[in-house]
Amino acid sequence: MLQLPKTCYIGLALSALATPAAASEMFASDSPWMLGDWGGTRSELLEKGYDFTLGYTGEMGSNLHGGYDHDRTARYSDQFTFGSHLDLNRILGWQDAEFQLTITERHGDNISNDRINDPRVGGFTSAQEVWGRGETWRLTQMWIKQKYFDGALDVKFGRFGEGEDFNSFPCDFQNLAFCGSQVGNWVGGIWYNWPVSQWALRVRYNLSDELYTQVGVFEQNPSNLESGNGFKLSGSGTQGAVMPIELVWTPSIQGLKGEYRAGYYYSNAKAQDVLKDSNGQPAAVSGAAYRSSSSKHGMWLGAQQQVTSLASDQSRGLSLFANATVHDKKTNAIDNYVQAGLVYKGPFDARAKDDIGFALARVHVNPAYRKNARLANQAAGLYDYDNPGFLPVQDTEYSAELYYGIHLADWLTVRPNLQYIRHPGGVSQVDGALVGGLKIQSSF
C-alpha cells in the first residue's frame, strides 16, 4: 500500500477545516503560508528585507493501464525547499541588490522508471517531474543580484541553474514534458535544471519595459550531478562552459499578459558523437571509440499568452502556450521537441482560484542515434526484442496530460491528473501507458 508522508495528510486535513480566519493565523485559507504570519513576525521581517520560505511538492503516479510492466502499483516522490531571500538595500543599504539562498531535499520513487519505460533504455519524459538528480540534499541557489543604471542592467552571480532565467517555464503540470526549462530535459548532460546548481553569471539588459536580452556563462561540470556533491563548491571536474543567449518579450495585449522567448545555447566542452568513430565509420560496427566533437549547441522558442479574461477579474481566463527545442544531431539523442497546451484559471465563480490544464508533447529521437542502436544489435547478432541483451530502438514519444487544480487555500493546491504516454521512451513495442497522478504544492 502506498504510504504518503505525514505532512501531506496533515496539510490536506487542516486545509479542509480552514475557515476564513485572519490571514495571519495558522491554516487560514487566505494566508500565503500554512503556519501563518508567526504572530506578525513574518510581516515585520519582510518589511526589514528578510523573506523565509518552506515549500513542499509531492507527486504520486500510478500505472493504470499499459506501459512496459502491467503490474499495477503506485509511487510517491517529493521535494522540500528551504529558502531565504534578502533585500540588501533594506538590510545593508546596498541599492538594488538581492541575495538568495535555497536548499532542497528530494526522495521517493518514480513510476516511469520500471513500469512505464523499458529499463534497458529508460525514457525521455517522467510522469513525476519532481523525481530526479538523486535522493539527496542540494545547495540549489546561492546568488547575489545587482542592478545598475536605474534597473536597465541586471547582473546575477553565484550558484544557480540555467532554467531559472533561460528557457524558463512554469511547473504546474506533473509530466516533465510540460514542466520547467525544456532544454534541460533534452540535453540534461550539460544543461542542469533545478535542483542542481553550478557556478554561473547572468547579465540582462532591459531594452524597454517589455523587451530584454540576456546572456549567461554556466560551469559545465558533470560531477555536480552526483548525489554526494550536493554542496560541492570547487570547480574540480569542470569540462567547459554552457553559454546561453536569449531575447524575451513580455507584452500586454489589450491588458492580457504574454511572454515570448527565443534563445540559443553553445557548449565549448567536448561532446561524444552518437554514431561515428574517429574514422567516420559507425562505432557500433568498428568497435572503435565514438569520436568527439569540440562543441554542442541548440536553440529554443517559447510562447505564453493569456487570450481571454473576465471583466470582473483579469486573472481569470484562458491562456495558451507552446514550446519547441532543436538540438545538435551529431551529439544529442533528441534532435527536436515540440509542446503545446492551455490553462484556464477560475473556471467557476465558486472556484475562482482553481485551474484546468491540458497539454500535448512530441519528443523526437535523432535518426543517427536510432541507427546506432540498430547497428549495435546487428553487431551482437540480436534481433529479438524480448532478448534481455537486445537494445530497443527509440523513435518518437508522445505525451498528454489533463489536470484540475484545486485551490484549497492560498498555501495549498492539489492537482489530480491523467497522463497518457504513447511509445514510452520512443519504443514502439511498449504499450501506451495511462497514468493517474496527484500533485501537491504547499507553502509552509
Rosetta blueprint (number, residue, H / E / L):
1 M L
2 L L
3 Q L
4 L L
5 P L
6 K H
7 T H
8 C H
9 Y H
10 I H
11 G H
12 L H
13 A H
14 L H
15 S H
16 A H
17 L H
18 A L
19 T L
20 P L
21 A L
22 A L
23 A L
24 S L
25 E L
26 M L
27 F L
28 A L
29 S L
30 D L
31 S L
32 P L
33 W L
34 M L
35 L L
36 G L
37 D L
38 W H
39 G H
40 G H
41 T H
42 R H
43 S H
44 E H
45 L H
46 L H
47 E H
48 K H
49 G L
50 Y E
51 D E
52 F E
53 T E
54 L E
55 G E
56 Y E
57 T E
58 G E
59 E E
60 M E
61 G E
62 S E
63 N E
64 L E
65 H E
66 G E
67 G E
68 Y L
69 D L
70 H L
71 D L
72 R L
73 T L
74 A E
75 R E
76 Y E
77 S E
78 D E
79 Q E
80 F E
81 T E
82 F E
83 G E
84 S E
85 H E
86 L E
87 D E
88 L H
89 N H
90 R H
91 I H
92 L H
93 G L
94 W L
95 Q L
96 D L
97 A E
98 E E
99 F E
100 Q E
101 L E
102 T E
103 I E
104 T E
105 E E
106 R E
107 H E
108 G E
109 D L
110 N L
111 I L
112 S H
113 N H
114 D H
115 R H
116 I H
117 N L
118 D L
119 P L
120 R L
121 V L
122 G L
123 G L
124 F L
125 T L
126 S L
127 A L
128 Q L
129 E L
130 V L
131 W L
132 G L
133 R L
134 G L
135 E L
136 T L
137 W E
138 R E
139 L E
140 T E
141 Q E
142 M E
143 W E
144 I E
145 K E
146 Q E
147 K E
148 Y E
149 F L
150 D L
151 G L
152 A L
153 L E
154 D E
155 V E
156 K E
157 F E
158 G E
159 R E
160 F E
161 G L
162 E H
163 G H
164 E H
165 D L
166 F L
167 N L
168 S L
169 F L
170 P L
171 C L
172 D L
173 F L
174 Q L
175 N L
176 L H
177 A H
178 F H
179 C L
180 G L
181 S L
182 Q L
183 V H
184 G H
185 N H
186 W H
187 V L
188 G L
189 G L
190 I L
191 W L
192 Y L
193 N L
194 W L
195 P L
196 V L
197 S L
198 Q E
199 W E
200 A E
201 L E
202 R E
203 V E
204 R E
205 Y E
206 N E
207 L L
208 S L
209 D L
210 E L
211 L E
212 Y E
213 T E
214 Q E
215 V E
216 G E
217 V E
218 F E
219 E E
220 Q E
221 N L
222 P H
223 S H
224 N H
225 L H
226 E L
227 S H
228 G H
229 N H
230 G L
231 F L
232 K L
233 L L
234 S L
235 G L
236 S L
237 G L
238 T L
239 Q L
240 G E
241 A E
242 V E
243 M E
244 P E
245 I E
246 E E
247 L E
248 V E
249 W E
250 T L
251 P L
252 S E
253 I E
254 Q L
255 G L
256 L E
257 K E
258 G E
259 E E
260 Y E
261 R E
262 A E
263 G E
264 Y E
265 Y E
266 Y E
267 S E
268 N L
269 A L
270 K L
271 A E
272 Q E
273 D E
274 V E
275 L E
276 K E
277 D E
278 S L
279 N L
280 G L
281 Q L
282 P E
283 A H
284 A H
285 V H
286 S H
287 G L
288 A L
289 A L
290 Y E
291 R E
292 S E
293 S E
294 S L
295 S L
296 K E
297 H E
298 G E
299 M E
300 W E
301 L E
302 G E
303 A E
304 Q E
305 Q E
306 Q E
307 V L
308 T L
309 S L
310 L E
311 A L
312 S L
313 D E
314 Q L
315 S L
316 R L
317 G E
318 L E
319 S E
320 L E
321 F E
322 A E
323 N E
324 A E
325 T E
326 V E
327 H E
328 D L
329 K L
330 K L
331 T L
332 N L
333 A L
334 I E
335 D E
336 N E
337 Y E
338 V E
339 Q E
340 A E
341 G E
342 L E
343 V E
344 Y E
345 K E
346 G L
347 P L
348 F E
349 D L
350 A L
351 R E
352 A L
353 K L
354 D L
355 D E
356 I E
357 G E
358 F E
359 A E
360 L E
361 A E
362 R E
363 V E
364 H E
365 V E
366 N L
367 P H
368 A H
369 Y H
370 R H
371 K H
372 N H
373 A H
374 R H
375 L H
376 A H
377 N H
378 Q H
379 A H
380 A L
381 G L
382 L L
383 Y L
384 D L
385 Y L
386 D L
387 N L
388 P L
389 G L
390 F L
391 L L
392 P L
393 V L
394 Q L
395 D L
396 T E
397 E E
398 Y E
399 S E
400 A E
401 E E
402 L E
403 Y E
404 Y E
405 G E
406 I E
407 H E
408 L E
409 A E
410 D L
411 W L
412 L E
413 T E
414 V E
415 R E
416 P E
417 N E
418 L E
419 Q E
420 Y E
421 I E
422 R E
423 H L
424 P H
425 G H
426 G H
427 V L
428 S L
429 Q L
430 V L
431 D E
432 G E
433 A E
434 L E
435 V E
436 G E
437 G E
438 L E
439 K E
440 I E
441 Q E
442 S E
443 S E
444 F L
